[in-house]
Amino acid sequence: MQIIPAIDIIEGKCVRLTQGDYSQKKVYNEHPLEVAMEFEDAGLQRLHLVDLDGAKAGKVKNWKVLETIAGKTGMVIDFGGGIKTAGDVDIVFNSGAALATVGSIAVKDSPLFGHWLQEYGADRFLLGADVKDEKIAIGGWLETTDRWIYDFIEEYMEKGVRQLFCTDVSKDGLLQGPSIDLYRNIVKKFPDLHFIASGGVSSIEDVHELDEIGCKGVIIGKAIYEGRVTLGDLMNINKITSKK
């Protein structure tokens, strides 16, 4: 299982929200590059970079942060937040992201996202599914739809998507543990999916449990910044899972 640290960006700063609530914002570092370099120094190879300003505005905003981190580290970066047009996709790739993270547009405009999958290749996208009560949430978690998570996954696997992460917004930022039952159900239903868990991780034990149920990766944010999971913990588990 791959450990993927997260950096959420508002106004160029590294922040974390609680349950996707922009009013519950905490700034952890004003220089995201410093955070990314600490992750890389700890042996982590992936980075989940989220443009929260872009998610709210519906347009990529913090691409300069992406460009800086991609230029100064060797991390494999997926970048999301506000990707709504082919122009946004081009900005993300041209700024150094290996993967474009797409969520809302896949819900609101399936034909457009399907076109991107054909044009750029499905392997260039990480599909994000934010959920509340197993229903898809969009717009930076500000809007809940009637779309069932399992139908959503099935539709896009049929279009070639093989990488997906799911964030249970009811758990995100609370440090109360991830949605194990939900993630176990997804892994069982879609065994060919490269499934990445996200949201709620509060301890290294949570990471081990996600590994045991078959998750291919885990995105960790607040638990790192609050000291619940140390970089040393992640270095050790990375060594263990890479040997499996």
C-alpha positions as CSV (number, residue, x, y, z in Angstrom):
1,M,0.0,0.0,0.0
2,Q,1.3,3.4,-1.0
3,I,1.4,6.3,1.6
4,I,0.3,9.6,0.0
5,P,0.6,12.7,2.2
6,A,-1.7,15.5,1.4
7,I,-1.2,19.3,1.2
8,D,-4.3,21.4,0.9
9,I,-3.7,25.0,-0.3
10,I,-5.6,28.2,0.4
11,E,-4.0,31.5,-0.6
12,G,-0.7,29.7,-1.2
13,K,-0.6,28.3,2.3
14,C,-0.7,24.7,3.7
15,V,-4.0,24.4,5.5
16,R,-6.5,21.7,6.7
17,L,-10.3,22.0,6.9
18,T,-12.7,20.1,9.1
19,Q,-15.4,18.2,7.2
20,G,-14.7,20.4,4.2
21,D,-15.8,23.5,6.0
22,Y,-13.9,26.5,4.8
23,S,-14.8,28.4,8.0
24,Q,-13.0,25.7,10.0
25,K,-9.5,26.4,8.5
26,K,-6.2,25.9,10.2
27,V,-2.9,27.1,8.7
28,Y,-0.1,24.7,9.3
29,N,2.7,26.2,7.2
30,E,2.9,29.3,5.0
31,H,5.4,27.5,2.7
32,P,4.0,24.3,1.2
33,L,7.3,23.6,-0.5
34,E,8.9,23.1,3.0
35,V,6.2,20.6,3.8
36,A,6.7,18.7,0.6
37,M,10.4,18.5,1.0
38,E,10.0,17.1,4.5
39,F,7.8,14.4,3.0
40,E,10.3,13.6,0.3
41,D,13.2,13.5,2.8
42,A,11.2,10.9,4.8
43,G,11.2,8.7,1.7
44,L,7.6,9.4,0.5
45,Q,7.3,9.4,-3.2
46,R,3.7,10.5,-3.8
47,L,2.0,13.8,-3.0
48,H,-1.7,14.7,-3.1
49,L,-2.0,18.4,-3.7
50,V,-5.4,20.1,-3.4
51,D,-6.2,23.6,-4.6
52,L,-9.1,24.5,-2.2
53,D,-9.3,28.0,-3.6
54,G,-9.8,26.4,-7.0
55,A,-12.4,23.9,-5.8
56,K,-14.4,26.8,-4.4
57,A,-14.0,29.1,-7.4
58,G,-14.4,26.4,-10.1
59,K,-11.1,27.3,-11.7
60,V,-7.5,26.3,-11.0
61,K,-5.9,29.0,-8.8
62,N,-2.8,27.7,-7.0
63,W,-0.9,26.3,-9.9
64,K,2.2,28.2,-9.0
65,V,2.4,26.1,-5.8
66,L,2.3,23.0,-7.9
67,E,4.9,24.4,-10.3
68,T,7.3,25.2,-7.4
69,I,6.9,21.8,-5.7
70,A,7.2,19.9,-8.9
71,G,10.3,21.9,-9.8
72,K,12.0,21.5,-6.5
73,T,11.2,17.8,-5.6
74,G,11.0,14.5,-7.4
75,M,7.6,13.6,-6.0
76,V,4.9,12.1,-8.2
77,I,2.2,14.7,-7.7
78,D,-1.5,14.5,-8.3
79,F,-3.2,17.9,-8.3
80,G,-6.9,18.7,-8.0
81,G,-9.3,21.5,-7.3
82,G,-11.1,23.6,-9.8
83,I,-10.3,21.5,-12.9
84,K,-13.3,22.4,-15.1
85,T,-11.9,22.9,-18.6
86,A,-9.3,21.4,-21.0
87,G,-7.3,24.6,-20.3
88,D,-7.3,23.7,-16.6
89,V,-6.1,20.2,-17.4
90,D,-3.3,21.6,-19.6
91,I,-2.2,24.1,-16.8
92,V,-2.0,21.2,-14.3
93,F,0.1,19.0,-16.6
94,N,2.2,21.9,-17.8
95,S,2.9,22.9,-14.2
96,G,4.3,19.5,-13.4
97,A,1.5,17.2,-12.1
98,A,1.8,13.5,-13.1
99,L,-2.0,13.1,-12.5
100,A,-4.9,15.5,-12.7
101,T,-7.4,14.9,-9.8
102,V,-11.0,15.2,-11.0
103,G,-14.2,15.0,-9.0
104,S,-17.0,17.4,-9.6
105,I,-16.7,17.6,-13.4
106,A,-17.0,13.8,-13.6
107,V,-20.4,14.2,-11.8
108,K,-21.6,17.3,-13.6
109,D,-20.4,16.7,-17.1
110,S,-19.7,13.0,-17.8
111,P,-19.3,13.5,-21.6
112,L,-16.6,16.1,-21.1
113,F,-14.6,14.0,-18.6
114,G,-15.0,11.0,-20.9
115,H,-13.5,13.1,-23.7
116,W,-10.5,14.0,-21.5
117,L,-10.0,10.3,-20.7
118,Q,-9.7,9.6,-24.4
119,E,-7.6,12.6,-25.2
120,Y,-5.1,12.5,-22.4
121,G,-5.4,8.8,-21.4
122,A,-7.2,7.4,-18.4
123,D,-3.9,6.8,-16.7
124,R,-3.3,10.5,-16.4
125,F,-6.3,11.0,-14.1
126,L,-7.0,10.2,-10.4
127,L,-10.8,10.2,-10.0
128,G,-11.9,11.6,-6.6
129,A,-15.1,10.6,-5.0
130,D,-16.1,12.7,-2.0
131,V,-19.1,11.2,-0.2
132,K,-21.6,11.8,2.5
133,D,-23.7,8.8,3.5
134,E,-22.4,7.0,0.4
135,K,-23.7,9.8,-1.9
136,I,-21.3,11.9,-4.0
137,A,-20.5,15.4,-2.7
138,I,-19.1,18.0,-5.1
139,G,-17.9,21.6,-5.3
140,G,-15.3,21.4,-2.6
141,W,-17.7,19.3,-0.5
142,L,-20.2,22.1,-0.5
143,E,-23.0,20.2,-2.3
144,T,-24.3,16.7,-1.9
145,T,-25.9,14.9,-4.8
146,D,-28.2,11.8,-5.1
147,R,-25.5,9.8,-6.9
148,W,-24.6,6.5,-5.2
149,I,-20.8,6.0,-4.9
150,Y,-21.0,2.4,-6.3
151,D,-22.8,3.5,-9.5
152,F,-20.3,6.3,-9.9
153,I,-17.3,4.0,-9.7
154,E,-18.8,1.4,-12.0
155,E,-19.6,4.0,-14.7
156,Y,-16.0,5.3,-14.8
157,M,-14.3,1.9,-14.6
158,E,-16.2,1.1,-17.8
159,K,-14.6,4.2,-19.3
160,G,-11.1,3.0,-18.4
161,V,-10.5,4.7,-15.0
162,R,-8.5,2.4,-12.7
163,Q,-7.3,4.8,-10.0
164,L,-9.8,6.3,-7.5
165,F,-9.7,7.8,-4.1
166,C,-12.7,8.1,-1.8
167,T,-13.1,10.7,1.0
168,D,-15.9,10.3,3.5
169,V,-16.5,14.0,4.3
170,S,-18.3,13.0,7.6
171,K,-14.9,11.7,8.8
172,D,-12.5,14.1,7.2
173,G,-10.5,16.2,9.5
174,L,-12.0,14.8,12.7
175,L,-9.2,12.3,13.5
176,Q,-11.8,9.7,14.5
177,G,-10.8,6.9,12.1
178,P,-11.6,6.2,8.5
179,S,-14.8,4.7,7.0
180,I,-13.5,1.1,7.1
181,D,-16.8,-0.5,6.2
182,L,-17.4,1.7,3.2
183,Y,-13.8,1.1,1.9
184,R,-14.0,-2.6,2.5
185,N,-17.3,-2.7,0.5
186,I,-15.7,-0.8,-2.4
187,V,-12.6,-3.0,-2.5
188,K,-14.7,-6.2,-2.5
189,K,-17.1,-4.9,-5.2
190,F,-14.3,-3.6,-7.4
191,P,-11.2,-5.9,-7.0
192,D,-9.5,-4.5,-10.2
193,L,-9.7,-0.9,-8.9
194,H,-6.6,0.8,-7.6
195,F,-8.4,2.1,-4.6
196,I,-7.0,4.8,-2.3
197,A,-8.6,5.6,1.1
198,S,-8.8,9.2,2.3
199,G,-10.2,11.0,5.3
200,G,-10.3,10.3,9.0
201,V,-7.0,8.6,9.5
202,S,-6.0,9.2,13.1
203,S,-3.2,6.7,13.9
204,I,-0.8,4.3,12.3
205,E,-3.2,1.5,13.4
206,D,-5.8,3.0,11.0
207,V,-3.2,2.8,8.2
208,H,-2.5,-0.9,9.0
209,E,-6.2,-1.7,9.0
210,L,-6.7,0.0,5.6
211,D,-3.8,-2.1,4.3
212,E,-5.4,-5.3,5.7
213,I,-8.7,-4.7,3.9
214,G,-7.0,-4.3,0.6
215,C,-6.6,-0.6,-0.1
216,K,-3.8,0.1,-2.6
217,G,-3.0,3.5,-1.1
218,V,-4.0,5.9,1.7
219,I,-4.0,9.7,1.7
220,I,-3.1,11.2,5.0
221,G,-3.3,14.9,6.0
222,K,-4.3,16.2,9.3
223,A,-3.0,13.2,11.3
224,I,0.5,14.1,10.1
225,Y,0.1,17.8,10.9
226,E,-1.3,17.1,14.3
227,G,1.5,14.7,15.2
228,R,-0.9,11.6,15.4
229,V,1.1,9.9,12.7
230,T,4.8,10.7,12.4
231,L,7.0,10.7,9.4
232,G,9.0,8.0,11.0
233,D,5.8,5.8,11.3
234,L,5.2,6.4,7.6
235,M,8.8,5.5,6.6
236,N,8.5,2.2,8.5
237,I,5.1,1.2,7.0
238,N,6.3,2.2,3.5
239,K,9.2,-0.2,3.9
240,I,6.9,-3.0,5.1
241,T,4.2,-2.6,2.4
242,S,6.8,-2.2,-0.4
243,K,8.2,-5.7,0.4
244,K,4.8,-7.4,0.1
